[in-house]
Amino acid sequence: MSTATTEQAIIKALENNPFCAFGTVENNKPRVRYMALYNDGLHIHLATDRKTHKVEELEQNPNCYLLLGYEKGGNSEVVQIEATCKVSSDSELKQRVWKDEFKKWLDGPDDPDYVVLDITPQMIEYIDQDGNRQTWEA
């Protein structure tokens, strides 16, 4: 599979799997939680409240890991992403990522506690429905 084909397969898998397990590091130990995933190609974003533990963890260590696929509501593809993360308060990015369902936790896209976790993949391992493994690297 060519790099472009692998990248397109990864993007399709990101679009087909609206949730991921998101791992950070806290006191040199992994910490994982489920989060809603938003992407524009390989640009990955997670919305959160600035007052959460994950924001504190990422400020101490920007390395993160995402795992998605092979779950109810998804398909049998698996995507594993080694990445770094920047906590962003950029108003344009916040507007693009904002969903009305966030109103359960945040006042709106201008809420000062609303931030976007801007994920930069370093390495992505993609396993297709037949178990074939491909690697994408930045």
C-alpha positions as CSV (number, residue, x, y, z in Angstrom):
1,M,0.0,0.0,0.0
2,S,1.5,3.4,-0.9
3,T,1.9,6.2,1.6
4,A,-1.0,8.2,0.0
5,T,-3.3,5.1,0.1
6,T,-2.3,4.4,3.7
7,E,-3.0,8.0,4.6
8,Q,-6.5,7.9,2.9
9,A,-7.3,4.6,4.7
10,I,-6.3,6.2,8.1
11,I,-8.4,9.3,7.4
12,K,-11.5,7.2,6.5
13,A,-11.0,5.2,9.7
14,L,-10.8,8.4,11.7
15,E,-14.1,9.6,10.1
16,N,-15.8,6.2,10.8
17,N,-14.9,6.1,14.5
18,P,-16.2,9.0,16.4
19,F,-14.6,8.0,19.7
20,C,-11.1,7.1,20.8
21,A,-9.2,6.0,23.9
22,F,-6.9,9.0,24.7
23,G,-3.8,8.3,26.8
24,T,-1.7,10.8,28.6
25,V,1.1,10.5,31.2
26,E,0.6,11.3,34.9
27,N,3.4,10.7,37.3
28,N,5.2,8.5,34.8
29,K,2.1,6.3,34.5
30,P,-0.4,6.0,31.7
31,R,-3.8,7.5,32.1
32,V,-6.5,6.7,29.5
33,R,-10.1,7.9,29.0
34,Y,-12.6,7.8,26.2
35,M,-13.2,11.0,24.2
36,A,-15.1,12.1,21.1
37,L,-12.7,12.6,18.2
38,Y,-12.9,15.3,15.5
39,N,-10.6,15.4,12.5
40,D,-9.9,17.2,9.3
41,G,-7.7,14.8,7.5
42,L,-4.9,13.8,9.8
43,H,-5.5,17.0,11.9
44,I,-7.0,15.5,15.1
45,H,-8.8,17.5,17.8
46,L,-10.4,16.7,21.1
47,A,-12.6,19.1,23.0
48,T,-12.3,19.5,26.7
49,D,-12.6,21.7,29.8
50,R,-9.4,23.5,30.7
51,K,-9.9,22.5,34.4
52,T,-9.5,18.7,33.7
53,H,-6.6,16.5,34.7
54,K,-5.8,15.7,31.1
55,V,-4.9,19.4,30.5
56,E,-2.6,19.4,33.6
57,E,-1.0,16.1,32.4
58,L,-0.4,17.5,28.9
59,E,1.1,20.7,30.3
60,Q,3.6,18.5,32.1
61,N,4.2,16.0,29.3
62,P,2.8,16.7,25.7
63,N,3.1,13.0,24.6
64,C,-0.1,11.2,24.1
65,Y,-1.6,8.1,22.4
66,L,-4.9,7.5,20.7
67,L,-6.5,4.1,20.0
68,L,-9.7,3.8,18.0
69,G,-11.6,1.2,16.0
70,Y,-12.8,-2.3,16.6
71,E,-15.7,-1.2,18.8
72,K,-19.5,-1.0,18.8
73,G,-20.4,1.7,16.4
74,G,-17.1,1.5,14.5
75,N,-15.7,-1.3,12.4
76,S,-12.9,-3.8,12.6
77,E,-10.2,-1.5,11.6
78,V,-7.7,-0.4,14.3
79,V,-5.8,2.8,14.4
80,Q,-3.0,3.5,17.0
81,I,-1.5,7.0,17.1
82,E,1.6,8.1,18.8
83,A,1.4,11.9,19.0
84,T,2.1,15.1,20.8
85,C,-0.6,17.5,21.9
86,K,-0.9,21.2,22.3
87,V,-3.7,22.7,24.5
88,S,-5.2,25.4,22.3
89,S,-7.5,28.4,23.1
90,D,-7.5,29.6,19.5
91,S,-10.9,31.0,18.9
92,E,-11.1,29.9,15.2
93,L,-10.2,26.3,16.1
94,K,-12.7,26.4,19.0
95,Q,-15.5,27.6,16.6
96,R,-14.6,24.8,14.1
97,V,-14.7,22.0,16.7
98,W,-17.6,23.3,18.7
99,K,-20.7,21.1,18.9
100,D,-24.0,21.9,20.7
101,E,-23.7,18.7,22.6
102,F,-20.8,20.4,24.5
103,K,-23.4,22.6,26.3
104,K,-23.7,19.8,28.9
105,W,-20.2,20.9,30.1
106,L,-19.4,24.3,28.7
107,D,-21.3,27.6,28.1
108,G,-20.4,27.9,24.4
109,P,-17.5,28.3,22.0
110,D,-16.4,31.5,23.8
111,D,-16.4,29.9,27.2
112,P,-12.8,30.6,28.6
113,D,-12.7,27.0,30.0
114,Y,-13.3,25.5,26.6
115,V,-10.1,24.4,25.0
116,V,-9.2,22.1,22.1
117,L,-6.5,19.4,22.3
118,D,-4.7,19.8,19.0
119,I,-3.1,16.4,18.3
120,T,0.0,16.1,16.0
121,P,0.6,12.5,15.0
122,Q,4.2,11.3,14.9
123,M,3.5,7.7,14.0
124,I,0.2,6.0,13.0
125,E,-0.3,2.2,12.8
126,Y,-3.3,1.2,10.8
127,I,-4.6,-2.3,10.8
128,D,-7.3,-3.0,8.1
129,Q,-10.3,-5.3,8.4
130,D,-8.2,-8.2,7.1
131,G,-5.4,-7.7,9.7
132,N,-2.9,-6.1,7.3
133,R,-0.7,-3.6,9.1
134,Q,0.6,-0.3,7.6
135,T,2.6,2.4,9.2
136,W,2.5,6.2,8.6
137,E,5.2,8.5,10.0
138,A,5.4,12.2,10.0
